[in-house]
Amino acid sequence: MPITLTVFEDSPDRGRGLARDMQVRWALEELGLAYAVRGVSFATMKGAEHLARQPFGQIPAFEEDGLTLFESGAIVLHLAERHPGLLPADPHARARALAWMFAAVSTIEPPIVEWAMARMLERDADWFAARQPMLEERVRTRLAQLAARLGERDWLEGGFTAADLLMISVLRRLERAPMLPEQPRLVAYIARGEARPAFQRAFAAQRALFEARARAND
Amino acid sequence: MPITLTVFEDSPDRGRGLARDMQVRWALEELGLAYAVRGVSFATMKGAEHLARQPFGQIPAFEEDGLTLFESGAIVLHLAERHPGLLPADPHARARALAWMFAAVSTIEPPIVEWAMARMLERDADWFAARQPMLEERVRTRLAQLAARLGERDWLEGGFTAADLLMISVLRRLERAPMLPEQPRLVAYIARGEARPAFQRAFAAQRALFEARARAND
């Protein structure tokens, strides 16, 4: 049975590859694995059928041979553990790469999501402008710490790993943020990730789905 | 060389076991592993020596045999991979336990931290009361989804695993929140975790450190 990913049938990012299926698509492309997709809408993703796959009514969900998984970080780790190419062989380097995977989704992503959600949901609130500097500063702090640790290296732990894949996917949400250009090392780091052929195939695949849907909606 | 954990020398939670060293201490106790602790203060944790161990200037950091790790989720996973007792043997069950580990730190924890941080840092702001219902609702949604999936089971995936250890640690931050009692299944789930002898040993260890410090400060 092929791998099946459940993704937005009509992604709210309008094909910019910022939804969390992108990191799983990217991992699948890096590993050379074929997959099918199933689309869900904002309505069907809160229904019982999807909640059985993804308990929080989000995307992506992953299915293969009777195994159903959720959490993009966990899905990428599952793939990286079973197929060579996305984790270092050395045990210490592998453990550090896993630490960076957790850092991407639990230390770097939350302040980015908090900043992005405020812009999406609280833009018309009286307090929006007053809170922005605080939210930007939380992101800025994490970016500076990440850039300091990355230093002059191309990737976080030796060659390109699942940690870079997750970290770059998370940082791409800042594509329109004023904080990102302040860290040229991170801008270059993201560009290195986006230049990978596997990234480009994954990006094209999610983009094609969005464009087909946009045409169908015309 | 023994395992060394870097922890708050004077925890801001005043010994309630809510700092993130608690989940690593708990895992070490479940696995029967001895460890030493090194304390850092709010000042020294932003210094170069600690940043070399923990790039974001947080606690805990983990050291063993030349390996330095950060991110409590990654440290718990590292320990669970190397010592039996905290991950299922069946590959599919193991993969699902890893998904719950990621869910704990990247889906359940962020709205809890956002709610807790607002109470800590924005309590005197004009908008505090107006934003509270939205922040509470974000937590409430996740708790309801988690309770629905947990159902009548004792633990998330078969017996007690590293996933429960992380999830219960994250949920404990809600000990004073009005949203938690609305989900009696989760209240009972937390109590099951806290009743484990390993939890109690870990809790007592961090508590003793706080109390010794409080006496020294008298």
Interface residues (C-beta under 8 A of the other chain):
Chain A: L51 P55 F56 G57 Q58 G66 L67 T68 L69 F70 E71 G73 A74 I75 L77 H78 H92 A95 R96 L98 A99 M101 F102 A103 V105 S106 T107 E109 P110 V113 E114 L121 E122 A125 D126 W127 A130 R131 M134 R142 Q145 L146 A148 R149
Chain B: L51 P55 F56 G57 Q58 G66 L67 T68 L69 F70 E71 G73 A74 I75 L77 H78 H92 A95 R96 L98 A99 M101 F102 A103 V105 S106 T107 E109 P110 V113 E114 L121 A125 D126 W127 A130 R131 M134 R142 Q145 L146 A148 R149
